Amino acid sequence: MNSFGLGNLCLILFHCMYQIYALENLQEDIQGVANEEMKLSNPLKLIAEAKARLRPTYAWNKKLDVVFDVQRSTMNHVPTPVDPIVYDVVNVNLGQGYSNNTGKFTSPKCGLYFFSYSSLPGRGMKTDVALIKNNKAVSIIHSVLPNGSSQLSLKTMILNLHQGDQVWVKLVSGNLWSRDGSLSFQGFLLTHSAQ
């Protein structure tokens, strides 16, 4: 699933969780029969209805959409700290914001962006992986694992970017394994702003 599909899925799940929350918090004085009819009986139906309502909003617009999904190829480990990590497999790059030469995302337009990045440390390693915005760490995945163990971690962040701002992932300490897309970096434009 590409980032654009993941974004749609996130919005649909958020909408469904909100609907469930709203249903669970209805006042007791609402008609009992109406309340019983409104109880969630089929989550898949609710998801399908939410997706149908959202579909017209999410038609791809070449001039507005910015979405990227990149990863390190299998067995392309990161053995030592590096700034930035360069992701060599580009699954999606709408808006051409990600450069697989530099490993950096450059914001093509102002707006609010959603980012996610992952870490799969070597066994028993202390590892720090940071999300960097314009040379400043804005998020970090810190892992201290016992000998013989490893754990995949994923972190998300929403950032307000101006045109030309850069975001990338940096291995601060430790090392990272790359297996079947385990090291990935994604982002997409949530809302466009004029500034």
Accessible surface in RSA format (square Angstrom, percent):
REM  Atomic radii and reference values for relative SASA: ProtOr
REM  Chains: A
REM  Algorithm: Lee & Richards
REM  Probe-radius: 1.40
REM  Slices: 20
REM RES _ NUM      All-atoms   Total-Side   Main-Chain    Non-polar    All polar
REM                ABS   REL    ABS   REL    ABS   REL    ABS   REL    ABS   REL
RES MET A   1   166.46  86.2  82.09  54.3  84.37 200.9  95.01  80.8  71.46  94.7
RES ASN A   2    64.53  44.5  57.04  55.1   7.49  18.0   8.99  21.6  55.54  53.7
RES SER A   3     1.42   1.2   0.08   0.1   1.34   3.1   1.10   2.3   0.32   0.5
RES PHE A   4    51.91  26.0  49.24  30.5   2.66   6.9  50.77  30.8   1.14   3.3
RES GLY A   5    23.57  29.1   0.00   N/A  23.57  29.1  20.56  56.4   3.01   6.7
RES LEU A   6    65.65  36.6  65.65  47.0   0.00   0.0  65.65  46.1   0.00   0.0
RES GLY A   7     5.32   6.6   0.00   N/A   5.32   6.6   4.88  13.4   0.44   1.0
RES ASN A   8    39.96  27.6  38.40  37.1   1.57   3.8  10.13  24.4  29.83  28.8
RES LEU A   9    64.47  35.9  63.31  45.3   1.16   2.9  64.19  45.1   0.28   0.7
RES CYS A  10    56.89  43.0  50.69  56.5   6.20  14.6  23.58  59.7  33.30  35.9
RES LEU A  11    60.37  33.6  58.28  41.7   2.09   5.2  58.48  41.1   1.89   5.1
RES ILE A  12     6.97   4.0   6.97   5.2   0.00   0.0   6.97   5.0   0.00   0.0
RES LEU A  13    76.89  42.8  76.82  55.0   0.07   0.2  76.82  54.0   0.07   0.2
RES PHE A  14   132.63  66.4 131.46  81.4   1.17   3.0 131.93  80.0   0.70   2.0
RES HIS A  15    45.72  25.0  43.91  30.5   1.81   4.6  27.10  27.9  18.62  21.7
RES CYS A  16     8.00   6.1   8.00   8.9   0.00   0.0   7.91  20.0   0.09   0.1
RES MET A  17   120.87  62.6 115.18  76.2   5.69  13.5  80.91  68.8  39.96  52.9
RES TYR A  18   125.77  58.7 120.70  68.7   5.07  13.2  80.49  60.5  45.28  55.8
RES GLN A  19    51.15  28.6  51.15  37.4   0.00   0.0   1.69   3.6  49.46  37.5
RES ILE A  20    54.11  30.8  53.96  40.2   0.15   0.4  54.11  39.0   0.00   0.0
RES TYR A  21   138.17  64.5 136.32  77.6   1.84   4.8  94.54  71.0  43.63  53.8
RES ALA A  22    36.79  33.8  28.79  44.4   8.00  18.2  34.23  48.2   2.56   6.8
RES LEU A  23    38.32  21.3  27.76  19.9  10.56  26.5  28.02  19.7  10.29  27.7
RES GLU A  24   134.58  77.3  98.94  74.9  35.64  84.9  44.37  85.8  90.21  73.7
RES ASN A  25    81.95  56.5  58.02  56.1  23.94  57.6  23.53  56.6  58.43  56.5
RES LEU A  26    50.00  27.8  34.93  25.0  15.07  37.9  37.13  26.1  12.87  34.6
RES GLN A  27   125.20  70.0 121.42  88.7   3.77   9.0  37.18  79.1  88.02  66.8
RES GLU A  28   159.58  91.6 137.19 103.8  22.39  53.3  66.65 128.9  92.93  75.9
RES ASP A  29   130.82  91.6  92.04  91.6  38.78  91.7  51.71 121.7  79.11  78.9
RES ILE A  30    61.63  35.1  50.85  37.9  10.78  26.0  56.84  40.9   4.78  13.0
RES GLN A  31   132.78  74.3 120.85  88.3  11.93  28.4  48.62 103.5  84.17  63.8
RES GLY A  32    51.55  63.6   0.00   N/A  51.55  63.6  38.25 105.0  13.29  29.8
RES VAL A  33   107.85  71.0 104.16  94.3   3.69   8.9 106.74  92.7   1.11   3.0
RES ALA A  34    32.45  29.8  29.85  46.1   2.60   5.9  32.26  45.4   0.19   0.5
RES ASN A  35    30.42  21.0  30.32  29.3   0.09   0.2   0.90   2.2  29.51  28.5
RES GLU A  36   107.71  61.8  95.14  72.0  12.56  29.9  44.35  85.8  63.36  51.7
RES GLU A  37   136.89  78.6 102.12  77.3  34.77  82.8  46.80  90.5  90.10  73.6
RES MET A  38    91.10  47.2  78.67  52.1  12.43  29.6  71.40  60.7  19.71  26.1
RES LYS A  39   118.28  57.7 108.29  66.4   9.99  23.8  70.29  63.3  47.99  51.1
RES LEU A  40    63.99  35.6  32.26  23.1  31.73  79.8  34.62  24.3  29.37  79.0
RES SER A  41   108.99  92.1  71.57  95.5  37.41  86.2  49.03 104.4  59.95  84.0
RES ASN A  42    69.33  47.8  64.42  62.3   4.92  11.8  14.66  35.3  54.67  52.8
RES PRO A  43    72.74  53.0  72.31  65.9   0.43   1.6  72.70  60.0   0.04   0.3
RES LEU A  44   136.56  76.1 132.28  94.6   4.28  10.8 132.66  93.2   3.90  10.5
RES LYS A  45   124.05  60.5 117.44  72.1   6.61  15.7  67.47  60.7  56.58  60.3
RES LEU A  46    25.23  14.1  23.52  16.8   1.71   4.3  24.70  17.3   0.53   1.4
RES ILE A  47    46.86  26.7  46.86  34.9   0.00   0.0  46.86  33.7   0.00   0.0
RES ALA A  48    59.32  54.5  49.21  75.9  10.10  23.0  54.31  76.5   5.01  13.3
RES GLU A  49    72.01  41.3  67.57  51.1   4.44  10.6  33.09  64.0  38.92  31.8
RES ALA A  50     0.63   0.6   0.01   0.0   0.62   1.4   0.59   0.8   0.05   0.1
RES LYS A  51    96.04  46.9  95.80  58.8   0.24   0.6  40.69  36.6  55.35  59.0
RES ALA A  52    62.06  57.1  49.07  75.7  12.98  29.5  50.49  71.1  11.56  30.6
RES ARG A  53   135.00  56.7 112.10  57.1  22.90  54.5  76.84 105.0  58.16  35.3
RES LEU A  54    45.45  25.3  45.42  32.5   0.03   0.1  45.45  31.9   0.00   0.0
RES ARG A  55   147.78  62.0 137.43  70.1  10.35  24.6  66.36  90.7  81.42  49.3
RES PRO A  56   105.27  76.7  76.40  69.6  28.87 104.9  87.19  72.0  18.08 112.3
RES THR A  57    98.79  70.3  68.40  69.3  30.39  72.4  54.28  72.9  44.51  67.3
RES TYR A  58    71.25  33.3  60.56  34.5  10.68  27.8  39.12  29.4  32.12  39.6
RES ALA A  59    76.21  70.1  55.51  85.7  20.70  47.1  64.98  91.5  11.24  29.8
RES TRP A  60   121.10  48.6  90.75  43.9  30.35  71.3  90.23  48.1  30.87  50.1
RES ASN A  61    60.96  42.0  56.16  54.3   4.80  11.6  17.65  42.5  43.31  41.9
RES LYS A  62   157.69  76.9 132.38  81.2  25.31  60.3  76.13  68.5  81.57  86.9
RES LYS A  63   174.46  85.1 157.30  96.5  17.16  40.9 107.72  97.0  66.74  71.1
RES LEU A  64    87.24  48.6  86.59  61.9   0.65   1.6  86.59  60.8   0.65   1.8
RES ASP A  65    31.54  22.1  27.13  27.0   4.41  10.4   2.73   6.4  28.81  28.7
RES VAL A  66     2.73   1.8   1.71   1.6   1.02   2.5   1.71   1.5   1.02   2.8
RES VAL A  67     5.32   3.5   5.26   4.8   0.06   0.2   5.31   4.6   0.02   0.0
RES PHE A  68     1.34   0.7   1.34   0.8   0.00   0.0   1.34   0.8   0.00   0.0
RES ASP A  69    13.06   9.1  13.06  13.0   0.00   0.0   0.62   1.5  12.44  12.4
RES VAL A  70     0.00   0.0   0.00   0.0   0.00   0.0   0.00   0.0   0.00   0.0
RES GLN A  71    45.91  25.7  45.91  33.6   0.00   0.0   0.06   0.1  45.85  34.8
RES ARG A  72    28.27  11.9  28.24  14.4   0.03   0.1   0.00   0.0  28.27  17.1
RES SER A  73    35.91  30.3  33.74  45.0   2.17   5.0  26.20  55.8   9.71  13.6
RES THR A  74    70.55  50.2  49.34  50.0  21.21  50.5  37.59  50.5  32.96  49.8
RES MET A  75   114.40  59.2  94.46  62.5  19.94  47.5  92.51  78.6  21.89  29.0
RES ASN A  76    48.20  33.2  41.98  40.6   6.22  15.0  13.23  31.8  34.97  33.8
RES HIS A  77    63.42  34.7  54.29  37.7   9.12  23.3  44.87  46.2  18.55  21.6
RES VAL A  78     5.45   3.6   5.06   4.6   0.39   0.9   5.45   4.7   0.00   0.0
RES PRO A  79    98.29  71.6  82.78  75.5  15.52  56.4  86.16  71.1  12.13  75.4
RES THR A  80    85.75  61.0  84.15  85.3   1.60   3.8  60.31  81.0  25.44  38.5
RES PRO A  81    75.58  55.1  55.98  51.0  19.60  71.3  56.41  46.6  19.17 119.1
RES VAL A  82    61.54  40.5  53.51  48.4   8.03  19.3  60.86  52.9   0.68   1.8
RES ASP A  83    76.66  53.7  46.03  45.8  30.63  72.4  17.20  40.5  59.46  59.3
RES PRO A  84    23.97  17.5  22.01  20.1   1.96   7.1  22.01  18.2   1.96  12.2
RES ILE A  85     1.67   1.0   1.36   1.0   0.31   0.7   1.67   1.2   0.00   0.0
RES VAL A  86    48.30  31.8  45.89  41.5   2.41   5.8  45.89  39.9   2.41   6.5
RES TYR A  87     1.19   0.6   1.19   0.7   0.00   0.0   0.09   0.1   1.11   1.4
RES ASP A  88    64.82  45.4  45.23  45.0  19.59  46.3  29.58  69.6  35.24  35.1
RES VAL A  89    47.59  31.3  44.52  40.3   3.07   7.4  47.59  41.4   0.00   0.0
RES VAL A  90    57.59  37.9  28.00  25.4  29.58  71.3  28.00  24.3  29.58  80.2
RES ASN A  91    74.08  51.1  41.15  39.8  32.93  79.3  19.12  46.0  54.96  53.1
RES VAL A  92    21.27  14.0  16.09  14.6   5.19  12.5  21.27  18.5   0.00   0.0
RES ASN A  93    26.08  18.0  18.07  17.5   8.01  19.3   8.94  21.5  17.14  16.6
RES LEU A  94    48.35  26.9  46.00  32.9   2.35   5.9  47.86  33.6   0.49   1.3
RES GLY A  95    35.36  43.6   0.00   N/A  35.36  43.6  16.08  44.1  19.28  43.2
RES GLN A  96   142.59  79.7 120.01  87.7  22.59  53.8  57.61 122.6  84.99  64.5
RES GLY A  97     6.14   7.6   0.00   N/A   6.14   7.6   1.90   5.2   4.24   9.5
RES TYR A  98     9.18   4.3   0.00   0.0   9.18  23.9   0.49   0.4   8.69  10.7
RES SER A  99    38.74  32.7  32.48  43.3   6.26  14.4  31.96  68.1   6.77   9.5
RES ASN A 100    71.59  49.4  60.05  58.0  11.55  27.8   1.16   2.8  70.44  68.1
RES ASN A 101   134.26  92.6 105.88 102.3  28.38  68.3  26.52  63.8 107.74 104.1
RES THR A 102    69.23  49.2  60.92  61.8   8.31  19.8  64.64  86.8   4.58   6.9
RES GLY A 103     0.00   0.0   0.00   N/A   0.00   0.0   0.00   0.0   0.00   0.0
RES LYS A 104    47.72  23.3  47.21  29.0   0.51   1.2   9.38   8.4  38.33  40.8
RES PHE A 105     0.89   0.4   0.89   0.5   0.00   0.0   0.89   0.5   0.00   0.0
RES THR A 106    51.69  36.8  49.64  50.3   2.04   4.9  39.32  52.8  12.37  18.7
RES SER A 107     1.23   1.0   0.00   0.0   1.23   2.8   0.00   0.0   1.23   1.7
RES PRO A 108    43.00  31.3  24.58  22.4  18.42  67.0  33.58  27.7   9.42  58.6
RES LYS A 109    34.40  16.8  33.49  20.5   0.92   2.2  23.19  20.9  11.22  11.9
RES CYS A 110    16.50  12.5  14.61  16.3   1.89   4.4   1.86   4.7  14.64  15.8
RES GLY A 111     0.77   1.0   0.00   N/A   0.77   1.0   0.75   2.1   0.02   0.0
RES LEU A 112    69.23  38.6  68.17  48.8   1.06   2.7  68.17  47.9   1.06   2.8
RES TYR A 113     0.39   0.2   0.39   0.2   0.00   0.0   0.39   0.3   0.00   0.0
RES PHE A 114    36.19  18.1  36.19  22.4   0.00   0.0  36.19  21.9   0.00   0.0
RES PHE A 115     0.15   0.1   0.08   0.0   0.07   0.2   0.08   0.0   0.07   0.2
RES SER A 116     3.87   3.3   3.87   5.2   0.00   0.0   2.29   4.9   1.58   2.2
RES TYR A 117     0.11   0.1   0.11   0.1   0.00   0.0   0.11   0.1   0.00   0.0
RES SER A 118     4.60   3.9   3.76   5.0   0.84   1.9   3.76   8.0   0.84   1.2
RES SER A 119     0.43   0.4   0.43   0.6   0.00   0.0   0.00   0.0   0.43   0.6
RES LEU A 120    24.50  13.6  24.50  17.5   0.00   0.0  24.50  17.2   0.00   0.0
RES PRO A 121     0.00   0.0   0.00   0.0   0.00   0.0   0.00   0.0   0.00   0.0
RES GLY A 122     2.35   2.9   0.00   N/A   2.35   2.9   2.35   6.5   0.00   0.0
RES ARG A 123   147.11  61.8 126.50  64.5  20.61  49.1  24.62  33.7 122.49  74.2
RES GLY A 124    23.24  28.7   0.00   N/A  23.24  28.7   0.67   1.8  22.58  50.6
RES MET A 125    62.86  32.6  61.19  40.5   1.68   4.0  34.21  29.1  28.65  38.0
RES LYS A 126   110.18  53.8  99.84  61.3  10.34  24.6  77.61  69.9  32.57  34.7
RES THR A 127     0.50   0.4   0.31   0.3   0.18   0.4   0.31   0.4   0.18   0.3
RES ASP A 128    15.56  10.9  15.56  15.5   0.00   0.0   0.59   1.4  14.97  14.9
RES VAL A 129     0.01   0.0   0.01   0.0   0.00   0.0   0.01   0.0   0.00   0.0
RES ALA A 130     1.13   1.0   1.13   1.8   0.00   0.0   1.13   1.6   0.00   0.0
RES LEU A 131     0.03   0.0   0.03   0.0   0.00   0.0   0.03   0.0   0.00   0.0
RES ILE A 132    10.10   5.7  10.10   7.5   0.00   0.0  10.10   7.3   0.00   0.0
RES LYS A 133    51.13  24.9  48.69  29.9   2.44   5.8  16.20  14.6  34.93  37.2
RES ASN A 134    68.53  47.3  49.77  48.1  18.76  45.2  29.45  70.9  39.08  37.8
RES ASN A 135   129.71  89.4  97.56  94.3  32.15  77.4  27.97  67.3 101.73  98.3
RES LYS A 136   146.80  71.6 143.36  88.0   3.44   8.2  90.22  81.2  56.58  60.3
RES ALA A 137    60.01  55.2  38.23  59.0  21.79  49.6  38.45  54.1  21.57  57.1
RES VAL A 138    43.58  28.7  19.00  17.2  24.58  59.2  27.06  23.5  16.52  44.8
RES SER A 139    12.17  10.3   1.13   1.5  11.04  25.4  10.61  22.6   1.56   2.2
RES ILE A 140    77.58  44.1  71.26  53.1   6.32  15.2  71.26  51.3   6.32  17.1
RES ILE A 141    13.33   7.6   9.93   7.4   3.40   8.2  12.93   9.3   0.40   1.1
RES HIS A 142   104.65  57.2  76.48  53.2  28.17  72.1  57.46  59.2  47.19  54.9
RES SER A 143    11.53   9.7   6.84   9.1   4.69  10.8   7.15  15.2   4.38   6.1
RES VAL A 144   101.89  67.0  76.32  69.1  25.57  61.6  76.32  66.3  25.57  69.3
RES LEU A 145    29.01  16.2  19.68  14.1   9.33  23.5  20.40  14.3   8.61  23.2
RES PRO A 146    96.35  70.2  83.77  76.4  12.58  45.7  95.56  78.9   0.79   4.9
RES ASN A 147   143.07  98.7 116.82 112.9  26.24  63.2  33.40  80.4 109.67 106.0
RES GLY A 148    58.51  72.2   0.00   N/A  58.51  72.2  29.67  81.4  28.84  64.6
RES SER A 149    38.30  32.4  33.97  45.3   4.33  10.0  38.12  81.2   0.18   0.3
RES SER A 150    39.72  33.6   8.70  11.6  31.02  71.5   9.13  19.4  30.59  42.9
RES GLN A 151   108.34  60.6 102.69  75.1   5.65  13.4  29.99  63.8  78.35  59.4
RES LEU A 152    99.02  55.1  76.95  55.0  22.07  55.5  76.95  54.0  22.07  59.4
RES SER A 153    26.30  22.2  20.26  27.0   6.04  13.9  16.01  34.1  10.29  14.4
RES LEU A 154   113.60  63.3  80.13  57.3  33.47  84.1  80.13  56.3  33.47  90.1
RES LYS A 155    81.44  39.7  78.17  48.0   3.27   7.8  48.91  44.0  32.53  34.7
RES THR A 156    69.60  49.5  54.29  55.0  15.31  36.5  22.14  29.7  47.46  71.7
RES MET A 157    56.66  29.3  50.21  33.2   6.45  15.4  43.76  37.2  12.90  17.1
RES ILE A 158    94.67  53.9  73.68  54.9  20.99  50.6  73.68  53.1  20.99  57.0
RES LEU A 159    13.51   7.5  11.84   8.5   1.67   4.2  13.51   9.5   0.00   0.0
RES ASN A 160    88.12  60.8  80.53  77.8   7.58  18.3  23.13  55.7  64.98  62.8
RES LEU A 161     1.13   0.6   0.00   0.0   1.13   2.9   0.14   0.1   0.99   2.7
RES HIS A 162    97.52  53.3  97.52  67.8   0.00   0.0  64.88  66.9  32.64  38.0
RES GLN A 163   128.97  72.1 107.09  78.3  21.89  52.1  22.38  47.6 106.60  80.8
RES GLY A 164    42.51  52.4   0.00   N/A  42.51  52.4  26.11  71.7  16.40  36.7
RES ASP A 165    20.51  14.4  19.10  19.0   1.41   3.3   1.22   2.9  19.28  19.2
RES GLN A 166    58.72  32.8  58.72  42.9   0.00   0.0   7.47  15.9  51.25  38.9
RES VAL A 167     0.00   0.0   0.00   0.0   0.00   0.0   0.00   0.0   0.00   0.0
RES TRP A 168     5.73   2.3   5.73   2.8   0.00   0.0   5.73   3.1   0.00   0.0
RES VAL A 169     0.01   0.0   0.01   0.0   0.00   0.0   0.01   0.0   0.00   0.0
RES LYS A 170    63.09  30.8  63.09  38.7   0.00   0.0  14.36  12.9  48.73  51.9
RES LEU A 171     0.91   0.5   0.00   0.0   0.91   2.3   0.00   0.0   0.91   2.4
RES VAL A 172    63.39  41.7  48.47  43.9  14.92  36.0  49.35  42.9  14.05  38.1
RES SER A 173    30.00  25.4  29.60  39.5   0.39   0.9  30.00  63.9   0.00   0.0
RES GLY A 174    15.49  19.1   0.00   N/A  15.49  19.1   5.51  15.1   9.97  22.3
RES ASN A 175    36.73  25.3  36.73  35.5   0.00   0.0   3.50   8.4  33.24  32.1
RES LEU A 176     0.84   0.5   0.28   0.2   0.57   1.4   0.28   0.2   0.57   1.5
RES TRP A 177    68.31  27.4  68.31  33.1   0.00   0.0  50.89  27.1  17.42  28.3
RES SER A 178     0.00   0.0   0.00   0.0   0.00   0.0   0.00   0.0   0.00   0.0
RES ARG A 179   125.72  52.8 121.40  61.9   4.31  10.3  22.45  30.7 103.26  62.6
RES ASP A 180   128.01  89.7  94.95  94.5  33.06  78.2  39.06  91.9  88.96  88.7
RES GLY A 181    19.78  24.4   0.00   N/A  19.78  24.4   5.48  15.0  14.30  32.0
RES SER A 182    15.10  12.8   7.50  10.0   7.60  17.5  13.92  29.6   1.17   1.6
RES LEU A 183     1.54   0.9   1.54   1.1   0.00   0.0   1.54   1.1   0.00   0.0
RES SER A 184    13.86  11.7  13.86  18.5   0.00   0.0   4.56   9.7   9.30  13.0
RES PHE A 185     0.00   0.0   0.00   0.0   0.00   0.0   0.00   0.0   0.00   0.0
RES GLN A 186    22.68  12.7  22.68  16.6   0.00   0.0   5.01  10.7  17.67  13.4
RES GLY A 187     0.42   0.5   0.00   N/A   0.42   0.5   0.41   1.1   0.01   0.0
RES PHE A 188    25.06  12.5  24.63  15.3   0.43   1.1  25.01  15.2   0.05   0.1
RES LEU A 189    28.07  15.6   9.46   6.8  18.61  46.8   9.46   6.6  18.61  50.1
RES LEU A 190    66.63  37.1  37.38  26.7  29.25  73.5  39.43  27.7  27.20  73.2
RES THR A 191    79.25  56.4  73.31  74.3   5.95  14.2  68.31  91.8  10.94  16.5
RES HIS A 192    98.51  53.8  69.65  48.4  28.86  73.8  49.16  50.7  49.35  57.4
RES SER A 193    45.58  38.5  38.36  51.2   7.23  16.6  39.35  83.8   6.23   8.7
RES ALA A 194   110.25 101.4  67.18 103.7  43.06  98.0  73.86 104.0  36.39  96.4
RES GLN A 195   155.63  87.0 132.19  96.6  23.44  55.8  62.19 132.4  93.44  70.9
END  Absolute sums over single chains surface
CHAIN  1 A    11249.5       9244.3       2005.1       6481.1       4768.3
END  Absolute sums over all chains
TOTAL         11249.5       9244.3       2005.1       6481.1       4768.3
